[in-house]
Amino acid sequence: GYASLQAFYGQLLTLTGDLPNAKAMLDQSLERLVKFPDEGETYFSALSLSAQVDDKMNQAASAESKFKKLVALLEQNQLTNLPEYNEAKARLAEMALAKGQTAESEKMLAGAAV
């Protein structure tokens, strides 16, 4: 549906380097996709990309929140084999390490195949 198209357009904007508009499009798609359980895979992809865009735009708190949400949702749905899972855990570990939270960093890396 429309929310999937928004997510796809957000991906295209990300590839062209238009991060502010990509962020807006991805965030709009996430608001809609969450209402459609059948769109889970698209939601996980859009959430992962949205977190990465936030990260690149130096919006660390938003990125961290989205990465944590993604990890929790993937664990909840037993989808820890997806590459997005390991990527999110690795980035969360880097973020924790940057804040001097070594124990939290090690916890994030535990169970992730990085």
N, C-alpha and C positions, 0 to 999 in steps of 0.2 A: 503494500500500500504506500501511501504518501510518506509515512514515517521512514520506510525503507529507502525511498528515493531521496529523502532529506539526508539520511545517513550516507548514502552513496555520493551525493553532491558534496557533503562535508569531506569525504575522502578525497574527492577530486580537488577541492579547494586546498586541502592539506598538501597534496602533491604539487600544486602550483605555487605553494609558499604563502598563500593568503590565509595566514593563521587566525587573524581576528574573525574573519567571516566563516572560516572553517569551524572555529569554536562555537560561534552563534548557531550555525546550522546543525552541528552535532548535538549541542545542548537541547535544541528544539526537538530533534529527532528522538533523543533519549526520553524526553517528557512524554512523547507519544508512544514510543515502542514499549515502554514499561507496562502499558495497558493491554498489550497483546502477547500473551504467553507463547503463542506459536512463533513469534519473532525472536525467540531467545538468542539464537546464534547471531542475528543481526544486532541485537541489543548488546551482547557481550563484545562484539567487534567495535561497535560505536563507542561503548564505554571505555574500552582500551585506547582507542584512538583519541578520544576526547581527553583522557588523562595525559596522554603523550603530548597533545597540543598545549594543554595547560602547563605542563612541565617545560616545554620549549618557550612558552611565553612568560616564564618565571613566576607562575602562579602556583607556588609549591603547595600551599594548603589545599587548594582545590584539587590539584593533581594527586596528592597523597590520599585525600578522601576518596577520590574515584578509584585509585589503584586498590585501596583497602576494600571498597565495595565490590570491585571485580573479583578479588581473591576470595572474599566471603561467598559471593554468589557461585563462583566456579566450584568451590569446595562443597557448598550446599547441594549442587546439582551433580556432584561427582564427575566433574569435567577438568580435573587437575592435569590431564594429559594434553590439554590444549596449549599451544605455545604462548598464548596471552597470559596464562597462569604463571609460568616461569619468568616471563618478561616483567610482569607486575611485581612479583615477589623480589626479583633482583633489583628493580628500581626502588622499591620500598626499603630494601636493605641498604642501598646507597644513600637514600635520604636519611635514614636513621643514623648511619655512620657519619654523615656530614654534620649531624646535630650532636655528635659525640655519644650516641646511644648504641654502644657496641653490643650489649646484650640483645637489644631489640633487632639489631642488624643480623646477628647470628640466628636469632629465632626466625626471621624472615627467610634466611637462606636454608634453614633446615627443611628438608622435604622438597625443596625446589631443585630441579635438575639444571643447574646453571654451569 
